[in-house]
Amino acid sequence: MQRSHAIILLFLALAALQGALLTIALRTGRARGRYGTIIREKQPRRFSRYVYSAYVMLLLCAGVILWALISPTSLPR
């Protein structure tokens, strides 16, 4: 298996996990944070920060996957 395939699979799994956690957080209004549960009604700023950081992580995963698809020779060996 080439290195680019391993990187693509790793970041696809990471994106799937992050997407599932984000979906659960948006549906329930609760997210598991570093220091306990974040509730949308009680801590709106922390909850929105959690949601925005999840979107940033998904964009980062998409960027890495796109990079690995477009230019697999530029990956370190």
Residue frames as qw, qx, qy, qz and C-alpha x, y, z in Angstrom:
[[0.000, 0.889, 0.457, 0.000, 0.00, 0.00, 0.00],
 [0.408, 0.488, -0.034, 0.771, 1.40, 3.36, -0.93],
 [0.252, -0.201, -0.468, 0.823, 1.93, 6.07, 1.63],
 [0.244, -0.081, -0.137, -0.957, -0.70, 8.34, 0.08],
 [0.585, -0.312, -0.640, -0.390, -3.38, 5.66, 0.48],
 [0.516, -0.319, -0.657, 0.447, -2.56, 5.28, 4.16],
 [0.084, -0.123, -0.215, 0.965, -2.75, 9.03, 4.72],
 [0.397, -0.181, -0.393, -0.809, -6.05, 9.26, 2.86],
 [0.612, -0.350, -0.700, -0.110, -7.56, 6.43, 4.92],
 [0.402, -0.251, -0.544, 0.692, -6.30, 7.93, 8.18],
 [0.067, 0.100, 0.088, -0.989, -7.77, 11.35, 7.46],
 [0.485, -0.244, -0.560, -0.626, -11.03, 9.87, 6.14],
 [0.561, -0.379, -0.714, 0.179, -11.43, 8.02, 9.44],
 [0.252, -0.234, -0.367, 0.864, -10.61, 11.18, 11.40],
 [0.236, -0.055, -0.218, -0.945, -13.10, 13.20, 9.36],
 [0.541, -0.327, -0.685, -0.362, -15.81, 10.56, 9.85],
 [0.479, -0.378, -0.639, 0.468, -15.28, 10.57, 13.61],
 [0.099, -0.187, -0.169, 0.963, -15.28, 14.37, 13.79],
 [0.336, -0.159, -0.446, -0.814, -18.37, 14.57, 11.58],
 [0.540, -0.404, -0.733, -0.092, -20.23, 12.10, 13.77],
 [0.377, -0.371, -0.510, 0.679, -19.32, 13.99, 16.94],
 [0.047, 0.075, -0.070, -0.994, -20.35, 17.29, 15.36],
 [0.426, -0.282, -0.617, -0.598, -23.68, 15.84, 14.22],
 [0.516, -0.449, -0.699, 0.206, -24.42, 14.53, 17.70],
 [0.263, -0.286, -0.316, 0.866, -23.46, 17.87, 19.27],
 [0.176, -0.035, -0.248, -0.952, -25.66, 19.87, 16.91],
 [0.492, -0.343, -0.682, -0.418, -28.66, 17.56, 17.36],
 [0.582, -0.492, -0.608, 0.221, -28.53, 17.29, 21.14],
 [0.109, -0.907, 0.034, -0.406, -27.06, 20.67, 22.08],
 [0.685, -0.660, 0.307, 0.035, -24.43, 18.93, 24.20],
 [0.691, 0.576, -0.404, 0.168, -20.80, 18.25, 23.45],
 [0.850, -0.444, -0.052, 0.279, -18.06, 16.52, 25.36],
 [0.249, 0.897, -0.265, 0.251, -15.25, 18.95, 25.95],
 [0.512, 0.375, -0.623, 0.457, -11.91, 18.74, 27.65],
 [0.009, -0.157, 0.633, -0.758, -13.27, 19.85, 31.03],
 [0.306, 0.311, 0.769, -0.467, -16.68, 18.20, 30.96],
 [0.299, 0.573, 0.727, 0.232, -19.92, 18.55, 29.08],
 [0.020, -0.149, 0.110, 0.982, -20.61, 21.73, 27.12],
 [0.212, 0.603, 0.760, -0.114, -24.31, 22.65, 26.97],
 [0.246, 0.466, 0.396, 0.752, -25.58, 25.08, 24.34],
 [0.273, -0.832, -0.356, -0.328, -27.99, 26.93, 26.66],
 [0.628, -0.736, -0.085, 0.240, -25.61, 27.29, 29.60],
 [0.453, -0.549, 0.368, 0.598, -22.33, 27.93, 27.77],
 [0.657, 0.709, 0.237, -0.093, -23.12, 29.31, 24.31],
 [0.177, 0.874, -0.430, -0.138, -19.64, 30.73, 23.68],
 [0.378, -0.414, 0.826, 0.065, -17.88, 27.46, 24.51],
 [0.696, 0.328, 0.634, -0.081, -20.40, 25.50, 22.45],
 [0.548, 0.827, 0.022, -0.125, -19.99, 27.74, 19.40],
 [0.037, -0.763, 0.634, 0.119, -16.20, 27.53, 19.77],
 [0.578, -0.120, 0.807, 0.004, -16.53, 23.73, 19.80],
 [0.685, 0.580, 0.431, -0.095, -18.67, 23.79, 16.66],
 [0.353, 0.896, -0.233, -0.133, -16.35, 26.18, 14.79],
 [0.215, -0.616, 0.751, 0.097, -13.27, 24.17, 15.73],
 [0.682, 0.126, 0.720, -0.021, -15.00, 20.99, 14.51],
 [0.618, 0.761, 0.176, -0.089, -15.68, 22.66, 11.14],
 [0.090, 0.855, -0.498, -0.113, -12.03, 23.79, 10.96],
 [0.485, -0.335, 0.806, 0.044, -10.91, 20.23, 11.63],
 [0.721, 0.425, 0.545, -0.046, -13.17, 18.92, 8.87],
 [0.447, 0.884, -0.101, -0.095, -11.75, 21.50, 6.45],
 [0.176, -0.712, 0.674, 0.090, -8.22, 20.54, 7.45],
 [0.643, -0.024, 0.765, 0.022, -8.98, 16.86, 6.79],
 [0.661, 0.676, 0.319, -0.065, -10.50, 17.72, 3.41],
 [0.207, 0.908, -0.343, -0.122, -7.42, 19.77, 2.53],
 [0.357, -0.506, 0.780, 0.092, -5.02, 16.97, 3.43],
 [0.696, 0.248, 0.674, -0.007, -7.06, 14.41, 1.48],
 [0.541, 0.829, 0.103, -0.095, -7.19, 16.71, -1.53],
 [0.010, -0.832, 0.541, 0.122, -3.45, 17.33, -1.28],
 [0.516, -0.266, 0.811, 0.070, -2.75, 13.58, -1.10],
 [0.695, 0.483, 0.532, -0.033, -4.96, 12.97, -4.14],
 [0.421, 0.902, -0.042, -0.084, -3.53, 15.77, -6.27],
 [0.330, 0.758, -0.533, 0.179, 0.14, 15.46, -5.44],
 [0.933, -0.358, -0.003, -0.030, 1.03, 12.11, -3.87],
 [0.786, 0.301, -0.207, 0.499, 4.69, 12.46, -4.87],
 [0.058, 0.694, -0.260, 0.669, 5.15, 15.48, -2.60],
 [0.783, -0.577, -0.004, -0.231, 4.40, 13.42, 0.54],
 [0.124, -0.689, 0.704, -0.119, 7.40, 12.50, 2.68],
 [0.814, 0.138, -0.545, -0.143, 8.57, 8.92, 2.34]]
